[in-house]
Amino acid sequence: MLLIYFSRKISGMPRGNRSRNRSRPSRFWYLLPIFLGVVGAVIGYFFLKDRDREFAEKLLKIGLVMIVVYFVLTILLAAFAYIFISSVMGPV
């Protein structure tokens, strides 16, 4: 229920009849897959698929790209941490 309330607030959709207001979804929907990854993309997709299918599919693609970005950043962070710890503690 709370998620529906916030989705209406973000999209600017009135509480009344949904079928009359078919405007393009707000750009704030992009934040969902950026911060929550695939979970956010799937949530956004199910909320927006009936209103704007193309936009909803974009959210899914962004969620998949964010998985790759998070994975690469995790590997880089682990490599830098290993190099830093090795330089401080000396060879193991």
C-alpha positions, 0 to 999 in steps of 0.5 A: 500500500505504501509503495503504491502511494509513493509510486503515485507521488513520484509519477504525479498520478492523481488518485482518481481514474488512472485510465485518463492520465496516460502521461510519461512516467517521471524520471525519478523511476530511474533511481529505483534500478540504480540504487536497488539493482534488479530488484528495483528494476523489477518493482519499477517494471511491474508498476509501469508495464501497463502505462509505458511498456518501453520505459518499463523495459528500459528500467529492466535493462538499467537493472541488468547493467547495474549488476555488471557495474556493481560486480566490476566495482566490487572486484576493483575494491577488493583488488585495491584493498588487497594491494593496500593491506599487502603494502602495509603488512608486507608480503605474506 
